[in-house]
Amino acid sequence: MNPSTGKTEKFFKQAMRLDPASILHHAGARGVAALSAATPVDSGSTASAWRYEIRHTDSGYSVDYHNDNVSPGGAVVAILLQYGHGTRGGTYVAGRDYINPALVSIFDSIAEEIWKEVQ
């Protein structure tokens, strides 16, 4: 057997034993904490309404973040804060990018943790 083939085979065997769901659950909880801390606070309703969901499909796993605080008009308040919105009085409230910076380190750590498990 070719030595490089053996290393490749060993790598893939370890990768197949990997349980990404456990890493994603840990990251999901950290992401919720990061999003809660980064969410602009007026009443605190939006900051406390974050949750995550782990999905497994044929193409892999994903961690999805959701916010359940909905305005009387049916809009998700977290999205209004992120991207901005018009008011009933005709003015515009500019958005504030708080979601992406809060999650960047979480996504980096997911990739790092999975890579460590595979090696």
N, C-alpha and C positions, 0 to 999 in steps of 0.2 A: 504494500500500500504506500502510496506517495505521502510523505510527511505533511505536505500542505493540505492534502485531501483529508487527512485525519483531523487536522485542526479545524477545518471547515465543518466536517461532520460533527465534531464535538460542540462547536459553536451553535449549530442548528438544533442539536439535541437539547442543549441548555435552553435555547430560545423557546422550544416547544413546551418545556416544563414551566415556563414563566406564567404567572397569574397576574395579568395586567389589572384585573378588577380590584385587587387589594391595594395596589399602588394608586389607582384612580380614586378609590374611596378615601384614602388618606389625603390625596391632593384635593379632592372635592370639598372635604371639610375645611382644609386650609384656605381654599378659594372662597368659600362662603365667609369665612372670618375676614379675609382681605377685602372682599367686596363690601361687607358690612361696615368695616372701618373706613373705607374710602368713599362711601356714599354720602353726598351732601345731606346734612341733617336739618330738617325743619321740625317735623313732628317725630321723626324716628321710624315712621311706619315703613318707609321704603328700605331703610337700612336693615330692619329686622325681618324683612320678607324674602330674603335670599334663601335659595335651596339648590341642591344639585341632584342630578340623576345620572346614573351610569347606564349606558346602553351598549348592548352587544348585538352586532349584526354579523352577517356572513363576511363582511369586509373588515371587521375589527371591532374595537371598543371606542367609546367616546365618553367624555364627561361633559354634560350640558348643565349650564347654570340658568336658573329661572328666578324671576322676581314676581311675587304674587300680589304686589300692591297695585291695584288698578284704580284709575280715576273714575269719577262718576260718568264720564263720557266713554269709558271702556278702554282707555289707553293705558299701557303699562307705564307707570310713573318713572321707573328707572330708565326707560328708553327716552322719555321726554327730557329728563335731566341730562342724559348723555348727548342727545342730538339737538336739543332745543325745541321750542314749540311756540306757536302763536297763542295769544290769550283772547278771551272773549271781548276785551276792550280794544283789540286790534293792534296791540303791541307784540313784540317778539322777545322771547327770553332765550338768550344764547345758550347753547349746550356747553357742557363741560366734560371733557374726556377723562372720566375717572375709572371706567371699567377696564379698558386696555392696560393702563399702567398697573392696576391692582392684580391683573392676572398674568402679566408677562413673566414674573418670577415663578409663579405656580407652574406654568407650562414648561418653562426651562427645567424646573426640578423634576417634572414628570419624565421628560426625555432623559435626564441624567440618571434618575432612579432605574428606569427601564434598561438603559444601557449598562448600568452596573450589574443588574440582575442577569443580563445576557452574557456578560463577560465572565 
